[in-house]
Amino acid sequence: MVAEVQSGMIVGLGTGRTASRGVLALARRVKQEKLSIRCVPTSHATETLARAYQIPLLDFAMEEEVDFLFDGADEVDPNLRMIKGAGGAMIRERIVAYAAKRRVYMVTESKMVHRLGQRATLPVGVLAFGLASTRASLRRLGLNGVVRRTLDGHLFLTDNGCLIVDVSLDDPTMNLEELAMQIDRIPGVVDHGLFLTEADEVVVQTNDGRIERLTRPAQEAEAQSLSRG
């Protein structure tokens, strides 16, 4: 997943178990090959891991673009649409993905599904202010769920101080593109886990240990790149 990284690049570091494996692999390359790179972590957890392995980091507030992003996903459908956010980092993950010239996601075969929501819930990052009203707006879209809590029962907060409502995608006929736009229109929503166009390539580790690469068609990828400016 990190084989494409070259000296001089700004690299986005994803969040989660799969992304952490990528961070460790990148750390080995930095040490062994003396790669000169700078990296943007998508969460405090990833930042802590990267610092522990002496991966050079930068302040993303001062940078416009990222050359390469690697990350994981909770579900991927045949059109390379994804659900992300099990780790609660989808807000920063989307910001970095939007700024990245190339975006590669790695998943195990178990994460490949016929339709999104088949196994995973959809995380929706919301403000605490107006929570009940925001949840009512989600229910009007057919999205019922619960506010995420930690294992000790406290409210889960993202790195940006948002709550997460984990909702179910029970209707297999939902138009995901339209649903994403409707969620975006709710004032109390900061972001959500529908990543419908972000993946340029998905690397799948199969149950028998093989690696399969699923690539977005070139024309579609070019159109999405242009839409990001």
N, CA and C of each residue as an Amber inpcrd file, in Angstrom:
protein
   687
   0.8200000  -1.2080000   0.0000000   0.0000000   0.0000000   0.0000000
   0.8570000   1.2620000   0.0000000   2.0530000   1.2020000   0.5740000
   2.9120000   2.3850000   0.6430000   4.0490000   2.3140000  -0.3680000
   4.0140000   1.3510000  -1.2860000   5.0990000   1.1950000  -2.2580000
   5.2080000   2.3920000  -3.1950000   4.1030000   3.1180000  -3.3960000
   4.1060000   4.2610000  -4.3070000   4.7420000   5.5090000  -3.7060000
   4.9420000   5.5130000  -2.4050000   5.4790000   6.7020000  -1.7390000
   6.9230000   6.9350000  -2.1590000   7.2310000   8.1700000  -2.5400000
   8.5770000   8.5490000  -2.9560000   9.0390000   9.7770000  -2.1880000
  10.3490000   9.9600000  -2.1390000  10.9030000  11.1440000  -1.4740000
  10.3270000  12.4130000  -2.0880000  10.0740000  13.3800000  -1.2350000
   9.5200000  14.6560000  -1.6670000   8.0110000  14.7420000  -1.5340000
   7.3570000  13.6130000  -1.2680000   5.8940000  13.5870000  -1.1870000
   5.3790000  14.0820000   0.1650000   4.1650000  14.6270000   0.1210000
   3.3580000  14.8220000   1.3180000   2.3530000  13.6710000   1.3370000
   2.3520000  12.9170000   2.4290000   1.5910000  11.6740000   2.5010000
   0.5200000  11.7650000   3.5850000  -0.7160000  11.4200000   3.2300000
  -1.7910000  11.3510000   4.2040000  -1.8050000   9.9870000   4.8620000
  -1.8750000   9.9710000   6.1880000  -1.8780000   8.7350000   6.9600000
  -3.2790000   8.4870000   7.4900000  -3.8930000   7.3930000   7.0650000
  -5.2500000   7.0800000   7.4860000  -5.3240000   6.6390000   8.9390000
  -6.5360000   6.2590000   9.3480000  -6.8000000   5.8790000  10.7290000
  -7.4390000   4.4940000  10.7720000  -7.0780000   3.7220000  11.7940000
  -7.6440000   2.3890000  11.9620000  -6.5750000   1.3200000  11.8880000
  -6.9960000   0.0660000  12.0890000  -6.0190000  -1.0310000  12.1440000
  -5.2720000  -1.2250000  10.8320000  -6.0060000  -1.1950000   9.7200000
  -5.3480000  -1.3930000   8.4290000  -4.3970000  -0.2440000   8.1240000
  -4.8550000   0.9840000   8.3760000  -3.9900000   2.1350000   8.1360000
  -2.7640000   2.1000000   9.0350000  -2.9250000   1.6070000  10.2590000
  -1.7830000   1.5150000  11.1670000  -0.7170000   0.5800000  10.6190000
  -1.1430000  -0.4980000   9.9680000  -0.1760000  -1.3840000   9.3150000
   0.5920000  -0.6320000   8.2400000  -0.1090000   0.2300000   7.5120000
   0.5490000   1.0420000   6.4980000   1.5420000   2.0220000   7.1010000
   1.1840000   2.5980000   8.2510000   2.0930000   3.5270000   8.9300000
   3.3770000   2.8160000   9.3380000   3.2460000   1.5960000   9.8530000
   4.4280000   0.8350000  10.2670000   5.2910000   0.4630000   9.0610000
   4.6350000   0.0860000   7.9540000   5.3940000  -0.2300000   6.7380000
   6.1110000   1.0100000   6.2090000   5.4370000   2.1480000   6.2890000
   6.0640000   3.3940000   5.8380000   7.2320000   3.7690000   6.7390000
   7.0940000   3.5520000   8.0250000   8.1810000   3.8440000   8.9690000
   9.4230000   3.0310000   8.6290000   9.2190000   1.7630000   8.2470000
  10.3700000   0.9290000   7.8590000  11.0420000   1.4920000   6.6150000
  10.2530000   1.9500000   5.6490000  10.8430000   2.5150000   4.4360000
  11.5930000   3.8140000   4.7380000  11.0280000   4.6290000   5.6050000
  11.7000000   5.8820000   5.9720000  13.0620000   5.5870000   6.5940000
  13.1020000   4.5820000   7.4460000  14.3480000   4.2430000   8.1390000
  15.3450000   3.5680000   7.2100000  14.8730000   2.5990000   6.4150000
  15.7820000   1.8050000   5.5890000  16.2070000   2.5230000   4.3200000
  15.2870000   3.2800000   3.7200000  15.5660000   3.9210000   2.4340000
  15.8590000   5.4100000   2.5580000  15.8120000   5.9270000   3.7930000
  16.0590000   7.3520000   4.0360000  15.0980000   8.2280000   3.2210000
  13.8460000   7.8050000   3.1500000  12.8420000   8.5990000   2.4260000
  12.6990000   9.9670000   3.0700000  12.6610000  10.9810000   2.2430000
  12.4310000  12.3420000   2.7210000  10.9840000  12.7100000   2.4010000
  10.1100000  12.5190000   3.3680000   8.6910000  12.7960000   3.1800000
   8.1700000  13.5880000   4.3770000   6.9890000  14.1550000   4.2010000
   6.2670000  14.7810000   5.3060000   4.8550000  14.2220000   5.2920000
   4.2820000  14.0330000   6.4730000   3.0190000  13.3070000   6.5540000
   1.9490000  14.0780000   7.3160000   0.7010000  13.8050000   6.9300000
  -0.4700000  14.4070000   7.5520000  -1.2880000  13.2880000   8.1940000
  -1.3270000  13.1900000   9.5180000  -2.1560000  12.1750000  10.1720000
  -3.6140000  12.6080000  10.1880000  -4.5230000  11.6380000  10.0780000
  -5.9490000  11.9610000  10.0490000  -6.6170000  11.8040000  11.4110000
  -5.8260000  11.5630000  12.4550000  -6.3810000  11.4650000  13.8040000
  -5.2590000  11.6110000  14.8200000  -5.6510000  11.8740000  16.0650000
  -4.6520000  11.9310000  17.1320000  -3.9860000  10.5680000  17.3100000
  -4.7680000   9.4900000  17.1640000  -4.2080000   8.1490000  17.3300000
  -3.1180000   7.8770000  16.2980000  -3.3830000   8.2360000  15.0410000
  -2.3830000   8.0370000  13.9910000  -1.1760000   8.9440000  14.2130000
  -1.4270000  10.1540000  14.6710000  -0.3170000  11.0740000  14.9610000
   0.5970000  10.4870000  16.0320000   0.0060000   9.9330000  17.0890000
   0.7870000   9.3350000  18.1720000   1.6340000   8.1750000  17.6570000
   1.0290000   7.3330000  16.8110000   1.7660000   6.1990000  16.2390000
   2.9070000   6.6740000  15.3480000   2.6320000   7.6620000  14.5110000
   3.6540000   8.1680000  13.5960000   4.8200000   8.7920000  14.3630000
   4.5200000   9.5340000  15.4070000   5.5890000  10.1420000  16.2090000
   6.4290000   9.0740000  16.8950000   5.7820000   8.0210000  17.3460000
   6.5100000   6.9430000  18.0320000   7.5350000   6.2960000  17.1120000
   7.2490000   6.2910000  15.8050000   8.1670000   5.6810000  14.8390000
   8.9330000   6.7330000  14.0330000   8.9260000   7.9470000  14.5440000
   9.7470000   9.0430000  14.0120000   9.4540000   9.3400000  12.5360000
   8.1920000   9.2730000  12.1720000   7.7730000   9.6910000  10.8350000
   7.5740000  11.2060000  10.8450000   8.1950000  11.9270000   9.9300000
   8.0810000  13.3940000   9.9340000   6.6440000  13.8390000   9.6500000
   6.1180000  14.7230000  10.4910000   4.7630000  15.2350000  10.3390000
   4.7940000  16.7240000  10.0210000   3.6910000  17.2230000   9.4760000
   3.5980000  18.6530000   9.1950000   2.2530000  19.1780000   9.6590000
   2.1570000  20.4930000   9.7370000   0.9180000  21.1660000  10.1080000
   0.0810000  21.3440000   8.8470000  -0.9970000  20.5690000   8.7280000
  -1.7840000  20.5900000   7.5000000  -2.5160000  21.9130000   7.3030000
  -2.6060000  22.7120000   8.3340000  -3.2470000  24.0200000   8.1890000
  -2.4920000  24.9040000   7.2000000  -1.2300000  24.5980000   6.9410000
  -0.3930000  25.4350000   6.0930000  -0.1360000  24.8190000   4.7240000
  -0.7820000  23.7000000   4.4080000  -0.5490000  23.0210000   3.1320000
  -1.8410000  22.9400000   2.3280000  -1.7200000  23.0240000   1.0010000
  -2.8970000  22.9890000   0.1460000  -3.2120000  21.6030000  -0.3900000
  -2.1830000  20.7880000  -0.6460000  -2.3890000  19.5060000  -1.2950000
  -1.6030000  18.3910000  -0.6040000  -2.0910000  17.1870000  -0.8170000
  -1.4080000  15.9660000  -0.3840000  -1.1500000  15.1410000  -1.6350000
   0.0290000  14.5530000  -1.7290000   0.3690000  13.7800000  -2.9270000
  -0.2820000  12.4000000  -2.9240000  -0.3220000  11.7660000  -1.7630000
  -0.7620000  10.3690000  -1.6990000  -1.3820000  10.1090000  -0.3390000
  -2.5410000   9.4620000  -0.3320000  -3.2100000   9.0810000   0.9090000
  -3.4310000   7.5780000   0.9160000  -3.1230000   6.9260000   2.0380000
  -3.5340000   5.5370000   2.2190000  -4.3880000   5.4450000   3.4750000
  -5.4090000   4.5930000   3.4000000  -6.3730000   4.5070000   4.4950000
  -7.0890000   3.1640000   4.4000000  -7.9770000   2.8900000   5.3440000
  -8.8050000   1.7080000   5.3210000 -10.2610000   2.0870000   5.1620000
 -11.1570000   1.1140000   5.2440000 -12.5940000   1.3680000   5.1360000
 -13.3380000   0.2820000   5.8940000 -14.5690000   0.5870000   6.2780000
 -15.3940000  -0.3750000   7.0150000 -16.1980000  -1.2550000   6.0700000
 -16.6110000  -0.7040000   4.9410000 -17.2950000  -1.4590000   3.8950000
 -16.9410000  -0.8540000   2.5430000 -16.9090000  -1.6890000   1.5180000
 -16.6840000  -1.2400000   0.1390000 -17.6380000  -2.0230000  -0.7570000
 -18.3570000  -1.3040000  -1.6290000 -19.2660000  -1.9980000  -2.5380000
 -18.6230000  -2.1540000  -3.9190000 -19.2780000  -2.8310000  -4.8610000
 -18.6540000  -3.0690000  -6.1760000 -18.3200000  -1.8030000  -6.9550000
 -18.9120000  -0.6650000  -6.6020000 -18.6230000   0.6050000  -7.2820000
 -17.5600000   1.4250000  -6.5590000 -16.8660000   0.7980000  -5.6150000
 -15.8130000   1.4360000  -4.8030000 -16.3680000   2.5460000  -3.9130000
 -17.6520000   2.4930000  -3.6390000 -18.2290000   3.3870000  -2.6380000
 -17.9690000   2.7680000  -1.2670000 -17.7530000   3.6140000  -0.2640000
 -17.3120000   3.1080000   1.0310000 -18.1220000   3.6930000   2.1760000
 -18.1480000   2.9480000   3.2730000 -18.5090000   3.4930000   4.5820000
 -17.2380000   3.5350000   5.4100000 -16.9870000   4.6880000   6.0300000
 -15.8500000   4.8740000   6.9060000 -16.3310000   5.5170000   8.2050000
 -15.4890000   5.4670000   9.2260000 -15.8130000   6.1680000  10.4600000
 -15.9550000   5.3060000  11.6920000 -15.6400000   4.0080000  11.5970000
 -15.7190000   3.1590000  12.7820000 -14.7960000   3.6800000  13.8820000
 -13.6900000   4.2940000  13.4680000 -12.7630000   4.8720000  14.4360000
 -13.0800000   6.3110000  14.7910000 -14.1080000   6.8570000  14.1610000
 -14.5420000   8.2220000  14.4850000 -13.7210000   9.3230000  13.8470000
 -12.9240000   9.0000000  12.8250000 -12.0130000   9.9910000  12.2450000
 -12.4500000  10.4670000  10.8680000 -13.7150000  10.2220000  10.4930000
 -14.0990000  10.4590000   9.0960000 -14.0480000  11.9220000   8.6830000
 -14.1540000  12.8530000   9.6330000 -14.1170000  14.2760000   9.2720000
 -12.7420000  14.6400000   8.7210000 -11.7040000  14.3220000   9.4790000
 -10.3490000  14.6200000   9.0090000  -9.9580000  13.7370000   7.8280000
 -10.4430000  12.4920000   7.8320000 -10.1350000  11.5980000   6.7170000
 -10.6790000  12.1530000   5.4050000 -11.8710000  12.7420000   5.4520000
 -12.4270000  13.2980000   4.2170000 -11.6810000  14.5650000   3.7830000
 -11.3130000  15.3970000   4.7310000 -10.5740000  16.6210000   4.3960000
  -9.2670000  16.2780000   3.6830000  -8.5510000  15.2960000   4.2310000
  -7.2740000  14.9060000   3.6240000  -7.5070000  14.2140000   2.2840000
  -8.5470000  13.3840000   2.2110000  -8.8480000  12.7120000   0.9440000
  -9.1800000  13.7180000  -0.1460000  -9.9220000  14.7520000   0.2070000
 -10.3100000  15.7640000  -0.7750000  -9.0900000  16.5060000  -1.3190000
  -8.0730000  16.6530000  -0.4730000  -6.8670000  17.3810000  -0.8740000
  -5.8480000  16.4980000  -1.5670000  -6.0660000  15.1810000  -1.5570000
  -5.0510000  14.2490000  -2.0630000  -5.1680000  14.0390000  -3.5690000
  -4.0220000  13.9730000  -4.2270000  -3.9870000  13.7060000  -5.6620000
  -4.2800000  12.2370000  -5.9660000  -3.8810000  11.3410000  -5.0700000
  -4.1280000   9.9110000  -5.2570000  -4.5100000   9.3050000  -3.9180000
  -5.5560000   8.4380000  -3.9520000  -6.0980000   7.9000000  -2.7100000
  -6.2890000   6.3870000  -2.8420000  -5.5960000   5.6410000  -1.9800000
  -5.6420000   4.1860000  -2.0150000  -6.1450000   3.6790000  -0.6650000
  -7.1020000   2.7600000  -0.7140000  -7.6870000   2.1960000   0.5000000
  -7.4500000   0.6920000   0.5020000  -7.1140000   0.1510000   1.6670000
  -6.8680000  -1.2770000   1.7710000  -7.8580000  -1.9010000   2.7400000
  -8.4540000  -3.0240000   2.3410000  -9.4280000  -3.7210000   3.1830000
  -9.2040000  -5.2240000   3.0740000  -9.7280000  -5.9600000   4.0300000
  -9.7800000  -7.4080000   3.9150000 -11.0220000  -7.7870000   3.1220000
 -11.0330000  -8.9980000   2.6230000 -12.1510000  -9.4520000   1.7920000
 -13.4810000  -9.3650000   2.5250000 -13.4560000  -9.4740000   3.8470000
 -14.6850000  -9.4290000   4.6430000 -15.3660000  -8.0640000   4.5760000
 -14.6220000  -7.0290000   4.1820000 -15.1960000  -5.6820000   4.1070000
 -15.8880000  -5.4170000   2.7670000 -15.7600000  -6.3250000   1.8230000
 -16.4150000  -6.1660000   0.5270000 -17.8710000  -6.6310000   0.6390000
 -18.8120000  -5.7710000   0.2370000 -20.2350000  -6.0630000   0.3880000
 -20.9700000  -5.7810000  -0.9150000 -22.1520000  -6.3580000  -1.0330000
 -22.9830000  -6.0950000  -2.2110000 -23.6130000  -4.7020000  -2.1390000
 -23.9420000  -4.2620000  -0.9200000 -24.5100000  -2.9250000  -0.7370000
 -23.9990000  -2.3490000   0.5720000 -23.8050000  -1.0480000   0.6090000
 -23.3440000  -0.4010000   1.8310000 -24.4230000  -0.4760000   2.9060000
 -23.9950000  -0.7080000   4.1240000 -24.9190000  -0.8740000   5.2280000
 -25.2830000  -2.3150000   5.4850000 -24.7500000  -3.1980000   4.6870000
 -25.0400000  -4.6260000   4.8140000 -24.5600000  -5.1660000   6.1610000
 -23.3880000  -4.6810000   6.6020000 -22.8280000  -5.1340000   7.8810000
 -22.5050000  -3.9800000   8.8210000 -22.1220000  -2.8550000   8.2820000
 -21.6960000  -1.7260000   9.1090000 -22.8080000  -0.6950000   9.2470000
 -22.7880000   0.0160000  10.3640000 -23.6580000   1.1830000  10.5020000
 -22.9620000   2.3850000   9.8730000 -23.7430000   3.4140000   9.6090000
 -23.2130000   4.6480000   9.0280000 -22.9970000   5.6800000  10.1260000
 -21.7510000   6.0970000  10.3750000 -21.5010000   7.1220000  11.3840000
 -21.8390000   8.5160000  10.8370000 -22.5320000   9.2970000  11.6460000
 -22.8420000  10.6800000  11.2920000 -22.2980000  11.5700000  12.4050000
 -21.3370000  12.4280000  12.0750000 -20.7590000  13.3360000  13.0520000
 -21.6410000  14.5620000  13.2130000 -22.0470000  14.8530000  14.4550000
 -22.9880000  15.9460000  14.7010000 -22.4940000  16.8180000  15.8490000
 -23.0220000  18.0480000  15.8830000 -22.7690000  18.9290000  17.0170000
 -23.6580000  18.5280000  18.1840000 -23.1470000  18.7190000  19.4030000
 -23.9700000  18.4640000  20.5840000 -25.1280000  19.4600000  20.6420000
 -24.8730000  20.6810000  20.2330000 -25.9200000  21.7040000  20.2040000
 -27.0080000  21.2820000  19.2130000 -28.2380000  21.1820000  19.6890000
 -29.3300000  20.7930000  18.8020000 -29.3710000  19.3150000  18.4910000
 -28.7850000  18.4800000  19.3500000 -28.6760000  17.0550000  19.0590000
 -30.0300000  16.4120000  18.7720000 -31.0180000  16.6630000  19.6260000
 -32.3250000  16.0300000  19.4430000 -32.9550000  16.4310000  18.1130000
 -32.8180000  17.7010000  17.7570000 -33.3620000  18.1830000  16.4850000
 -32.6480000  17.5360000  15.3070000 -31.3320000  17.4120000  15.4040000
 -30.5590000  16.7880000  14.3320000 -30.9430000  15.3240000  14.1650000
 -31.1120000  14.6230000  15.2800000 -31.5180000  13.2190000  15.2030000
 -32.9050000  13.0760000  14.5840000 -33.8010000  14.0280000  14.8940000
 -35.1320000  13.9980000  14.2890000 -35.0380000  14.1760000  12.7770000
 -34.1390000  15.0540000  12.3340000 -33.9480000  15.2600000  10.8950000
 -33.4240000  13.9920000  10.2300000 -32.5320000  13.2860000  10.9140000
 -32.0130000  12.0180000  10.3810000 -33.1270000  10.9760000  10.2960000
 -33.9840000  10.9400000  11.3090000 -35.0790000   9.9680000  11.2870000
 -36.0340000  10.2300000  10.1290000 -36.2190000  11.5020000   9.7860000
 -37.0930000  11.8260000   8.6550000 -36.5130000  11.3180000   7.3370000
 -35.2220000  11.0710000   7.3170000 -34.5930000  10.4680000   6.1370000
 -34.5970000   8.9440000   6.2120000 -35.2010000   8.4110000   7.2610000
 -35.2240000   6.9610000   7.4470000 -33.9920000   6.4220000   8.1270000
 -33.2330000   7.3000000   8.7990000 -31.9720000   6.9150000   9.4310000
 -32.1420000   6.8900000  10.9460000 -32.3030000   5.7060000  11.4890000
 -32.4660000   5.5270000  12.9310000 -31.1830000   4.9640000  13.5150000
 -30.8190000   5.4740000  14.6930000 -29.5880000   4.9790000  15.2940000
 -29.4000000   5.4830000  16.7030000 -28.1880000   5.2880000  17.2030000
 -27.8710000   5.6340000  18.5890000 -26.6380000   6.5250000  18.6220000
 -26.5490000   7.3050000  19.6880000 -25.3640000   8.1310000  19.9010000
 -24.2470000   7.2230000  20.4180000 -23.1050000   7.2720000  19.7700000
 -21.9910000   6.3850000  20.1310000 -21.4420000   6.7210000  21.5110000
 -21.1250000   5.6690000  22.2530000 -20.5040000   5.8190000  23.5670000
 -19.2240000   4.9890000  23.6430000 -18.3700000   5.3320000  24.5780000
 -17.1490000   4.5670000  24.8020000 -17.4820000   3.3090000  25.6020000
 -16.5080000   2.4320000  25.7660000 -16.7350000   1.1890000  26.5000000
 -17.1260000   1.4290000  27.9560000 -16.6880000   2.5670000  28.5210000
 -17.0480000   2.8630000  29.9120000 -18.3200000   3.7000000  30.0200000
 -19.0270000   3.8580000  28.9010000 -20.3400000   4.4970000  28.9540000
 -20.3690000   5.9850000  28.7040000 -19.2220000   6.6160000  28.5060000
 -19.1970000   8.0480000  28.2400000 -19.4770000   8.3150000  26.7550000
 -19.9670000   9.5120000  26.4680000 -20.1970000   9.8930000  25.0810000
 -18.8790000   9.9010000  24.3190000 -18.8690000   9.2910000  23.1430000
 -17.6780000   9.2910000  22.2880000 -17.5650000  10.6550000  21.6100000
 -16.3760000  11.2390000  21.6720000 -16.1170000  12.5180000  21.0100000
 -15.0360000  12.3320000  19.9590000 -15.2420000  12.9020000  18.7890000
 -14.2160000  12.8660000  17.7550000 -13.0850000  13.8160000  18.1290000
 -12.0060000  13.7630000  17.3610000 -10.8770000  14.6680000  17.6070000
 -11.2880000  16.1260000  17.4780000 -12.3720000  16.3840000  16.7500000
 -12.8640000  17.7510000  16.5840000 -13.9990000  18.0840000  17.5490000
 -14.2500000  17.2110000  18.5190000 -15.2430000  17.4880000  19.5510000
 -16.6810000  17.2300000  19.1470000 -16.8910000  16.4420000  18.1040000
 -18.2490000  16.1240000  17.6630000 -18.7340000  14.8160000  18.2840000
 -20.0540000  14.6910000  18.3980000 -20.6640000  13.4190000  18.7460000
 -20.8550000  12.6090000  17.4700000 -21.0760000  11.3080000  17.6140000
 -21.3680000  10.4570000  16.4600000 -22.6820000   9.7220000  16.6990000
 -23.5740000   9.8160000  15.7170000 -24.7890000   9.0170000  15.7130000
 -24.5830000   7.9010000  14.6940000 -24.6360000   6.6560000  15.1550000
 -24.4730000   5.5060000  14.2660000 -25.8480000   5.0540000  13.8010000
 -26.1220000   5.2090000  12.5080000 -27.4470000   4.9060000  11.9700000
 -27.3760000   3.6940000  11.0450000 -28.5150000   3.0440000  10.8840000
 -28.5930000   1.8650000  10.0270000 -29.0940000   2.2400000   8.6420000
 -28.5040000   1.6370000   7.6270000 -28.9840000   1.7890000   6.2560000
 -29.8250000   0.5570000   5.9270000 -31.0690000   0.5760000   6.3780000
 -31.9140000  -0.6130000   6.2810000 -32.5700000  -0.7780000   4.9130000
 -32.7300000   0.3130000   4.1830000 -33.4480000   0.2670000   2.9060000
 -32.4670000   0.0010000   1.7690000 -32.4840000  -1.1820000   1.1740000
 -31.5270000  -1.4990000   0.1070000 -31.7620000  -0.6990000  -1.1650000
 -32.9020000   0.0000000  -1.2670000 -33.2080000   0.7790000  -2.4750000
 -32.7550000   2.2280000  -2.3570000 -32.1370000   2.6060000  -1.2410000
 -31.7100000   3.9920000  -1.0430000 -30.7410000   4.4270000  -2.1340000
 -30.9520000   5.6250000  -2.6480000 -29.9870000   6.2480000  -3.5480000
 -28.9190000   6.9040000  -2.6750000 -27.7500000   6.3170000  -2.6310000
 -26.7210000   6.7670000  -1.6870000 -26.2190000   8.1680000  -2.0010000
 -26.1320000   8.4910000  -3.2820000 -25.6720000   9.8370000  -3.6570000
 -26.6690000  10.8990000  -3.1720000 -27.9530000  10.6210000  -3.3650000
 -28.9850000  11.5510000  -2.9010000 -29.0160000  11.6020000  -1.3830000
 -28.8650000  10.4420000  -0.7480000 -28.8590000  10.4020000   0.7130000
 -27.7090000  11.2290000   1.2790000 -26.5300000  11.1050000   0.6930000
 -25.3780000  11.8780000   1.1690000 -25.6550000  13.3740000   1.0870000
 -26.2680000  13.8150000  -0.0140000 -26.5880000  15.2360000  -0.1480000
 -27.6300000  15.6690000   0.8760000 -28.6070000  14.8190000   1.1550000
 -29.6370000  15.1600000   2.1360000 -29.0560000  15.2560000   3.5390000
 -28.1400000  14.3440000   3.8800000 -27.4970000  14.4140000   5.1930000
 -26.6780000  15.6950000   5.3030000 -25.9640000  16.0310000   4.2280000
 -25.1330000  17.2370000   4.2270000 -25.9530000  18.4980000   4.4610000
 -27.2290000  18.4840000   4.0840000 -28.0780000  19.6740000   4.2090000
 -28.5800000  19.9030000   5.6370000 -28.4510000  18.9090000   6.5030000
 -28.9160000  19.0730000   7.8840000 -27.9250000  19.9610000   8.6290000
 -28.3640000  21.1070000   9.1620000 -27.4300000  22.0690000   9.7520000
 -26.5620000  21.5150000  10.8750000 -27.0830000  20.5950000  11.6900000
 -26.2990000  20.0900000  12.8180000 -25.2900000  19.0300000  12.4700000
 -25.3020000  18.5680000  11.2150000 -24.3590000  17.5270000  10.7870000
 -23.0440000  18.1610000  10.3420000 -21.9470000  17.6520000  10.8540000
 -20.6230000  18.1200000  10.4460000 -20.1100000  17.2780000   9.2820000
 -20.2760000  15.9740000   9.3540000 -19.8750000  15.0840000   8.2650000
 -20.4620000  13.7090000   8.5370000 -20.2240000  12.7830000   7.6190000
 -20.7540000  11.4230000   7.7530000 -19.7900000  10.4540000   7.0910000
 -20.1090000   9.1640000   7.1890000 -19.1860000   8.1490000   6.7220000
 -19.4160000   7.6360000   5.3210000 -20.2780000   8.2760000   4.5320000
 -20.4540000   7.8710000   3.1390000 -19.3360000   8.4830000   2.2960000
 -18.3870000   7.6700000   1.8900000 -17.2870000   8.0930000   1.0210000
 -17.5480000   7.4480000  -0.3350000 -18.2430000   8.1680000  -1.1790000
 -18.7720000   7.5740000  -2.4050000 -17.8600000   7.7320000  -3.6090000
 -16.9690000   8.7110000  -3.5850000 -16.1170000   8.9710000  -4.7540000
 -14.6360000   9.0700000  -4.3960000 -14.2920000   8.8620000  -3.1490000
 -12.9160000   9.1310000  -2.7110000 -11.8950000   8.1060000  -3.1910000
 -12.2870000   6.8600000  -3.3470000 -11.2990000   5.7970000  -3.6330000
 -10.8700000   5.8100000  -5.0950000  -9.5960000   6.0480000  -5.3460000
  -9.0310000   5.8430000  -6.6820000  -8.7240000   4.3660000  -6.8890000
  -8.3120000   3.7120000  -5.8090000  -8.0010000   2.2820000  -5.8750000
  -8.2870000   1.6530000  -4.5240000  -8.8120000   0.4310000  -4.5440000
  -9.0240000  -0.3500000  -3.3270000  -8.1940000  -1.6150000  -3.4370000
  -7.3430000  -1.8320000  -2.4570000  -6.5010000  -3.0340000  -2.3980000
  -7.1770000  -4.0090000  -1.4430000  -7.5130000  -5.1940000  -1.9500000
  -8.2590000  -6.1850000  -1.1670000  -7.3520000  -7.3600000  -0.8250000
  -7.2280000  -7.6490000   0.4600000  -6.5080000  -8.8370000   0.9020000
  -7.5230000  -9.9710000   1.0260000  -7.4120000 -10.9800000   0.1780000
  -8.3910000 -12.0600000   0.1490000  -8.1640000 -13.0330000   1.3000000
  -9.1480000 -13.8870000   1.5220000  -9.0670000 -14.8350000   2.6330000
  -7.9120000 -15.8230000   2.4840000  -7.5010000 -16.0750000   1.2360000
  -6.3860000 -17.0020000   1.0180000  -5.0420000 -16.2900000   0.8860000
  -5.0180000 -14.9870000   1.2320000  -3.7560000 -14.2620000   1.2770000
  -3.3620000 -13.5290000   0.0190000  -4.1610000 -13.6390000  -1.0350000
  -3.8410000 -12.9250000  -2.2700000  -4.2070000 -11.4490000  -2.1500000
  -3.6230000 -10.6440000  -3.0230000  -3.9220000  -9.2150000  -3.0820000
  -4.5900000  -8.9050000  -4.4170000  -5.7700000  -8.3130000  -4.3590000
  -6.4820000  -7.8920000  -5.5610000  -6.6030000  -6.3720000  -5.5500000
  -6.4740000  -5.7710000  -6.7230000  -6.5530000  -4.3210000  -6.8420000
  -7.7710000  -3.9430000  -7.6820000  -8.6360000  -3.1300000  -7.1080000
  -9.8300000  -2.6440000  -7.7880000  -9.6340000  -1.1630000  -8.0580000
  -9.6810000  -0.7780000  -9.3300000  -9.3600000   0.5860000  -9.7250000
 -10.5730000   1.2690000 -10.3280000 -10.7720000   2.5250000  -9.9530000
 -11.8550000   3.3060000 -10.5300000 -11.5420000   3.5940000 -11.9960000
 -12.5280000   3.4940000 -12.8970000 -12.2830000   3.7970000 -14.3110000
 -11.6320000   5.1560000 -14.4990000 -10.7130000   5.2470000 -15.4500000
  -9.9060000   6.4510000 -15.6340000 -10.7540000   7.6920000 -15.8860000
 -11.7920000   7.5770000 -16.7120000 -12.6120000   8.7420000 -17.0300000
 -13.3440000   9.2450000 -15.7990000 -13.8550000   8.3130000 -14.9840000
 -14.5490000   8.7050000 -13.7630000 -13.5920000   9.3520000 -12.7790000
 -12.3950000   8.7650000 -12.6380000 -11.4010000   9.3190000 -11.7250000
 -10.9910000  10.7220000 -12.1530000 -10.8360000  10.9390000 -13.4770000
 -10.4580000  12.2620000 -13.9690000 -11.5560000  13.2780000 -13.6950000
 -12.8070000  12.8950000 -13.8750000 -13.9210000  13.7990000 -13.6340000
 -13.9730000  14.1990000 -12.1550000 -13.7170000  13.2560000 -11.2790000
 -13.7320000  13.5640000  -9.8440000 -12.5720000  14.4570000  -9.4620000
 -11.4190000  14.2370000 -10.0950000 -10.2650000  15.0850000  -9.8270000
 -10.5460000  16.5160000 -10.2240000 -11.1890000  16.7080000 -11.3850000
 -11.5310000  18.0420000 -11.8540000 -12.5460000  18.7070000 -10.9310000
 -13.4740000  17.9040000 -10.3800000 -14.4920000  18.4750000  -9.4960000
 -13.8900000  18.9760000  -8.1980000 -12.7010000  18.4380000  -7.8150000
 -12.0310000  18.9030000  -6.6120000 -11.1890000  20.1350000  -6.8800000
 -11.1260000  20.5310000  -8.1560000 -10.3720000  21.7270000  -8.5020000
  -8.9110000  21.4520000  -8.7000000
